């Protein structure tokens, strides 16, 4: 039971952003890099520190290295909105963050030492006895800059600019550091919980991928997602992500469109070993590759193989390593494309940027 007595108490649902394809006009706007981590609202009241997530569940136990750093760098009583990130050798490492949500305290402790997290602050909801949510963002940002004037890593103040040209440069430059766009915030905006009142500009590209299988939708009606693959230089087909978010009508249509490719689908399939491993694990009562985990409890992850003869064009926003960071959107079938021509070579590779350049922007 918390003993905190703050003007803004947990849980708080963070303010959200809606997608914009173009950079919003600069009048009355402040731009920030869009961090790819866990959204987190920090509540501090003296020695008590609580890390709240976007879904209002506490994150504190998963990041034991952060409370001491936050006590050392934040005002004694405050509520700060920001992002928990982990910096790897090639930029922000979201997979390392996912590893933290683990039931074993010993594993969390080990990961906190080997892959320590950082906190990037970008809004101030309360300071001392004052609730700042009704004040315009310009005032909250000024107060945040003052509050974090002496902050040191792993606590950072996000860079910000009112220059749309600089924001566009960040958009193009910092993708290689793992950031996936720019957030635009009206300076007059009060803090409106759980409302999409900011703007996010994200990278959007397309790629032609082999469809090697699919999963049934969770309601049992139609296709829930398409399993996508790309060939490497040695001719190996790698699973790189999924295309999902189909309408009810489209899910049923896809079942009919895919039906001819289900016949003898595992004969010589590049992922046949995956299917065999699933079957063996199921016989022993074990968890299958791609099966249920703590991330998708209750969700059926069993896949249905397809002969790898279909090519789909999909829209994606961000690569992490050799996979799509988020689920992609189906654009269209590409019957004229030869599946073997769907290689990693078609993907744009952002030049890596040192995170120090981002923090020092």
C-alpha positions as CSV (number, residue, x, y, z in Angstrom):
1,X,0.0,0.0,0.0
2,X,1.6,3.3,-1.1
3,X,2.2,6.0,1.5
4,X,2.5,8.6,-1.2
5,X,0.6,11.9,-0.9
6,X,1.0,13.6,-4.2
7,X,-1.4,16.0,-6.0
8,X,-1.5,13.5,-8.9
9,X,-1.8,9.9,-7.6
10,X,-1.4,6.6,-9.5
11,X,-2.7,5.2,-11.7
12,X,-2.6,7.8,-14.5
13,X,-3.4,7.0,-18.1
14,X,-0.8,8.8,-20.3
15,X,-1.7,11.3,-23.0
16,X,-1.5,9.8,-26.4
17,X,-0.7,10.8,-30.0
18,X,-2.5,10.2,-33.3
19,X,-0.7,9.4,-36.6
20,X,0.2,12.2,-39.0
21,X,1.8,11.5,-42.4
22,X,3.3,14.9,-42.7
23,X,5.1,17.1,-40.2
24,X,2.5,19.3,-38.5
25,X,2.9,23.1,-39.1
26,X,5.4,24.7,-36.6
27,X,3.1,27.5,-35.4
28,X,2.6,26.8,-31.7
29,X,4.2,23.4,-31.8
30,X,7.1,21.7,-30.1
31,X,8.7,18.6,-31.6
32,X,10.5,15.7,-29.8
33,X,12.1,12.5,-31.0
34,X,9.7,9.5,-30.6
35,X,11.3,7.0,-28.2
36,X,10.8,3.3,-28.8
37,X,10.5,2.0,-25.2
38,X,8.0,1.4,-22.4
39,X,5.8,4.5,-21.7
40,X,6.2,5.2,-18.0
41,X,4.8,7.7,-15.5
42,X,7.1,8.1,-12.5
43,X,5.6,9.0,-9.2
44,X,8.1,10.2,-6.6
45,X,7.3,11.2,-3.0
46,X,10.6,11.3,-1.0
47,X,12.1,7.9,-0.9
48,X,9.0,6.3,-2.5
49,X,9.2,5.8,-6.2
50,X,6.6,4.0,-8.4
51,X,6.8,3.3,-12.1
52,X,3.4,3.2,-13.8
53,X,2.9,1.7,-17.2
54,X,0.6,2.7,-20.0
55,X,-1.9,0.0,-19.0
56,X,-1.7,1.3,-15.4
57,X,0.2,-1.7,-14.1
58,X,3.3,-1.0,-12.1
59,X,6.7,-1.5,-13.7
60,X,8.8,-0.9,-10.6
61,X,9.9,-4.5,-9.9
62,X,11.1,-5.0,-13.4
63,X,13.6,-2.1,-13.4
64,X,15.3,-2.1,-9.9
65,X,18.1,0.1,-11.2
66,X,15.8,3.0,-12.0
67,X,14.4,4.1,-8.6
68,X,17.8,5.0,-7.1
69,X,18.7,7.0,-10.2
70,X,15.3,8.7,-10.2
71,X,15.7,9.6,-6.5
72,X,19.1,11.1,-7.3
73,X,17.9,13.2,-10.3
74,X,14.2,14.1,-9.8
75,X,12.7,16.7,-7.5
76,X,11.7,15.3,-4.1
77,X,7.9,15.3,-4.9
78,X,6.9,15.0,-8.6
79,X,5.1,13.1,-11.3
80,X,6.9,12.8,-14.6
81,X,5.8,11.3,-17.9
82,X,8.5,9.7,-20.0
83,X,9.9,6.5,-21.5
84,X,12.0,3.6,-20.2
85,X,14.6,2.7,-22.9
86,X,17.6,0.4,-23.1
87,X,20.5,1.4,-25.3
88,X,22.2,-1.4,-27.2
89,X,25.2,-1.3,-29.5
90,X,23.0,-0.5,-32.5
91,X,20.6,1.9,-30.8
92,X,17.5,1.4,-28.7
93,X,16.9,-2.3,-28.0
94,X,13.2,-3.0,-27.5
95,X,13.8,-6.8,-27.3
96,X,16.0,-6.2,-24.2
97,X,13.1,-4.3,-22.6
98,X,10.7,-7.2,-23.3
99,X,13.1,-9.6,-21.5
100,X,12.6,-7.6,-18.3
101,X,9.0,-8.6,-17.9
102,X,9.9,-11.8,-16.2
103,X,8.6,-13.6,-13.1
104,X,12.0,-14.4,-11.7
105,X,13.6,-11.7,-9.5
106,X,17.0,-13.2,-10.0
107,X,16.8,-12.9,-13.8
108,X,15.6,-9.3,-13.5
109,X,18.5,-8.5,-11.2
110,X,21.0,-10.0,-13.7
111,X,19.5,-8.1,-16.6
112,X,19.5,-4.9,-14.7
113,X,23.2,-5.2,-14.3
114,X,24.0,-6.4,-17.9
115,X,21.5,-4.3,-19.8
116,X,20.6,-1.3,-17.6
117,X,17.7,0.9,-18.5
118,X,17.5,4.6,-18.8
119,X,14.5,7.0,-18.3
120,X,13.8,9.8,-20.8
121,X,11.5,12.5,-19.4
122,X,9.2,14.5,-21.6
123,X,6.4,16.0,-19.5
124,X,5.7,17.1,-15.9
125,X,2.3,16.4,-14.4
126,X,3.0,17.5,-10.8
127,X,5.7,19.3,-8.8
128,X,5.6,19.6,-5.0
129,X,1.9,20.3,-4.1
130,X,1.0,21.6,-7.5
131,X,-1.1,19.6,-10.1
132,X,0.2,20.9,-13.5
133,X,-2.1,19.0,-15.8
134,X,-4.4,21.9,-16.5
135,X,-1.5,24.2,-17.5
136,X,-0.3,24.6,-21.1
137,X,2.5,22.3,-22.2
138,X,4.8,25.3,-22.7
139,X,4.7,25.9,-18.9
140,X,5.0,22.2,-18.1
141,X,8.0,21.9,-20.4
142,X,9.7,25.0,-18.9
143,X,9.2,23.5,-15.4
144,X,10.5,20.1,-16.5
145,X,13.7,21.7,-18.0
146,X,14.3,23.5,-14.7
147,X,13.6,20.4,-12.6
148,X,16.0,18.3,-14.7
149,X,18.7,21.0,-15.2
150,X,21.2,19.0,-13.2
151,X,20.0,15.5,-14.2
152,X,22.7,12.9,-15.1
153,X,22.4,9.6,-16.9
154,X,20.6,7.3,-16.8
155,X,17.9,10.1,-16.4
156,X,17.6,12.3,-19.4
157,X,15.4,15.2,-20.6
158,X,14.2,14.6,-24.1
159,X,15.5,17.0,-26.8
160,X,12.9,19.4,-28.1
161,X,12.7,22.0,-30.8
162,X,10.2,24.5,-32.3
163,X,11.9,24.3,-35.7
164,X,10.1,22.0,-38.1
165,X,13.3,21.8,-40.2
166,X,15.3,20.5,-37.2
167,X,12.5,18.0,-36.4
168,X,12.6,16.7,-40.0
169,X,16.4,16.3,-39.7
170,X,15.8,14.3,-36.5
171,X,13.2,12.2,-38.3
172,X,15.7,11.3,-41.0
173,X,18.8,11.1,-38.8
174,X,17.9,9.3,-35.7
175,X,16.1,6.2,-37.1
176,X,19.4,4.4,-37.1
177,X,19.5,4.9,-33.3
178,X,16.2,3.0,-32.9
179,X,13.8,6.0,-32.7
180,X,10.8,5.6,-34.9
181,X,9.7,9.1,-35.7
182,X,8.9,12.5,-34.2
183,X,6.1,13.6,-31.8
184,X,4.6,17.1,-32.2
185,X,2.9,18.7,-29.2
186,X,0.9,21.9,-29.2
187,X,2.4,24.3,-26.7
188,X,-1.1,25.4,-25.5
189,X,-2.1,21.8,-24.7
190,X,-3.1,20.8,-21.2
191,X,-2.3,17.2,-20.1
192,X,-5.4,15.2,-21.3
193,X,-5.2,11.6,-20.0
194,X,-5.9,8.8,-22.4
195,X,-6.7,11.1,-25.3
196,X,-5.0,11.2,-28.7
197,X,-4.3,15.0,-28.8
198,X,-0.7,15.0,-29.9
199,X,0.7,14.0,-33.3
200,X,3.2,11.3,-34.2
201,X,5.0,11.2,-37.5
202,X,6.4,7.8,-38.2
203,X,8.4,6.2,-40.9
204,X,6.3,4.4,-43.5
205,X,7.7,2.1,-46.2
206,X,6.6,-1.0,-48.1
207,X,8.3,-4.3,-48.8
208,X,7.4,-7.4,-50.8
209,X,7.4,-10.5,-48.6
210,X,6.8,-14.2,-49.1
211,X,3.7,-15.5,-47.2
212,X,4.8,-18.7,-45.6
213,X,1.8,-19.3,-43.4
214,X,-1.0,-17.8,-41.4
215,X,-2.8,-17.9,-38.1
216,X,-6.5,-18.2,-37.5
217,X,-8.1,-15.1,-35.9
218,X,-8.7,-15.3,-32.1
219,X,-12.4,-15.5,-32.7
220,X,-12.0,-18.6,-34.9
221,X,-13.4,-16.9,-38.0
222,X,-10.9,-16.3,-40.8
223,X,-7.3,-15.3,-41.1
224,X,-5.9,-13.3,-38.1
225,X,-2.4,-12.7,-39.5
226,X,-0.1,-13.6,-42.4
227,X,3.4,-14.9,-41.6
228,X,5.9,-13.0,-43.6
229,X,9.3,-14.1,-44.8
230,X,12.4,-12.7,-46.6
231,X,15.3,-14.6,-48.2
232,X,18.9,-13.9,-47.2
233,X,21.9,-14.1,-49.5
234,X,22.3,-17.8,-48.9
235,X,18.7,-18.5,-49.9
236,X,17.3,-19.1,-46.4
237,X,13.7,-17.8,-45.8
238,X,13.6,-16.0,-42.5
239,X,10.3,-15.2,-40.6
240,X,10.4,-11.4,-40.3
241,X,7.0,-10.5,-38.9
242,X,3.2,-10.6,-39.6
243,X,0.6,-8.7,-41.4
244,X,-2.6,-8.3,-39.4
245,X,-5.6,-6.0,-38.5
246,X,-8.0,-7.3,-41.2
247,X,-11.7,-6.6,-41.2
248,X,-14.1,-9.4,-40.6
249,X,-15.0,-9.5,-44.2
250,X,-11.4,-9.5,-45.4
251,X,-10.5,-12.3,-42.9
252,X,-13.0,-14.6,-44.5
253,X,-11.9,-13.6,-48.0
254,X,-8.3,-14.4,-47.2
255,X,-9.3,-17.9,-46.1
256,X,-10.6,-18.5,-49.6
257,X,-7.7,-16.9,-51.3
258,X,-5.2,-19.0,-49.3
259,X,-7.0,-22.3,-49.6
260,X,-5.2,-23.4,-52.8
261,X,-1.8,-22.9,-51.2
262,X,-2.5,-25.1,-48.2
263,X,-2.3,-28.4,-50.2
264,X,0.9,-30.3,-49.4
265,X,2.2,-27.1,-47.8
266,X,4.8,-28.7,-45.6
267,X,6.4,-30.7,-48.4
268,X,9.8,-29.0,-48.7
269,X,8.6,-26.0,-46.7
270,X,11.5,-23.8,-45.5
271,X,9.8,-23.7,-42.0
272,X,9.0,-27.5,-41.9
273,X,11.4,-27.9,-39.0
274,X,9.4,-25.3,-37.0
275,X,6.2,-27.3,-37.6
276,X,7.9,-30.5,-36.5
277,X,9.2,-28.9,-33.4
278,X,5.7,-27.6,-32.6
279,X,4.3,-31.1,-32.9
280,X,7.0,-32.7,-30.7
281,X,6.6,-30.0,-28.1
282,X,2.8,-30.4,-28.1
283,X,3.2,-34.2,-27.6
284,X,5.4,-33.6,-24.5
285,X,3.2,-30.9,-23.2
286,X,5.8,-28.2,-23.8
287,X,5.5,-24.8,-25.3
288,X,5.9,-24.6,-29.0
289,X,8.1,-22.1,-30.9
290,X,5.9,-19.1,-31.5
291,X,3.4,-20.6,-28.9
292,X,1.9,-19.0,-25.9
293,X,4.0,-17.1,-23.5
294,X,3.7,-14.4,-20.8
295,X,3.3,-11.9,-23.7
296,X,0.3,-13.6,-25.3
297,X,-1.4,-15.6,-22.6
298,X,-4.6,-17.2,-23.8
299,X,-3.9,-16.4,-27.4
300,X,-3.7,-19.3,-30.0
301,X,-0.3,-18.9,-31.7
302,X,-0.5,-22.2,-33.8
303,X,0.3,-21.5,-37.4
304,X,-1.0,-23.0,-40.6
305,X,1.7,-23.5,-43.3
306,X,1.3,-22.3,-46.9
307,X,3.4,-23.2,-49.9
308,X,5.7,-20.2,-50.1
309,X,4.5,-19.1,-53.5
310,X,2.5,-16.0,-52.6
311,X,4.0,-12.5,-52.4
312,X,2.4,-9.7,-50.5
313,X,3.3,-6.1,-50.4
314,X,3.1,-4.8,-46.8
315,X,3.5,-1.4,-45.2
316,X,5.9,-1.1,-42.2
317,X,7.2,1.7,-40.1
318,X,10.4,0.4,-38.4
319,X,13.0,-2.4,-38.6
320,X,14.7,-3.8,-35.5
321,X,17.6,-5.9,-36.6
322,X,16.3,-8.2,-39.3
323,X,12.6,-8.1,-38.3
324,X,9.7,-5.7,-38.5
325,X,9.4,-4.0,-35.1
326,X,5.6,-3.8,-35.3
327,X,2.9,-5.7,-37.2
328,X,2.7,-4.7,-40.8
329,X,-0.3,-3.7,-42.9
330,X,-1.3,-5.7,-45.9
331,X,-1.3,-3.5,-49.1
332,X,-1.9,-5.9,-52.0
333,X,-0.9,-9.2,-53.6
334,X,2.0,-9.1,-56.0
335,X,1.4,-12.1,-58.4
336,X,4.1,-10.8,-60.8
337,X,6.8,-11.1,-58.2
338,X,9.0,-14.3,-57.9
339,X,9.1,-15.3,-54.2
340,X,12.8,-15.9,-54.4
341,X,13.3,-12.2,-55.3
342,X,11.9,-11.1,-52.0
343,X,15.2,-10.5,-50.1
344,X,16.5,-8.3,-47.4
345,X,18.2,-6.3,-50.2
346,X,15.0,-4.3,-50.9
347,X,14.9,-2.9,-47.4
348,X,16.3,0.6,-46.7
349,X,18.9,0.4,-43.9
350,X,19.2,3.5,-41.8
351,X,22.7,4.6,-40.9
352,X,23.2,3.9,-37.2
353,X,23.5,7.0,-35.0
354,X,25.1,7.1,-31.7
355,X,22.5,7.6,-28.9
356,X,24.7,10.3,-27.5
357,X,23.9,12.3,-30.6
358,X,20.2,11.9,-29.8
359,X,20.5,12.8,-26.1
360,X,22.7,15.7,-27.1
361,X,20.4,17.0,-29.8
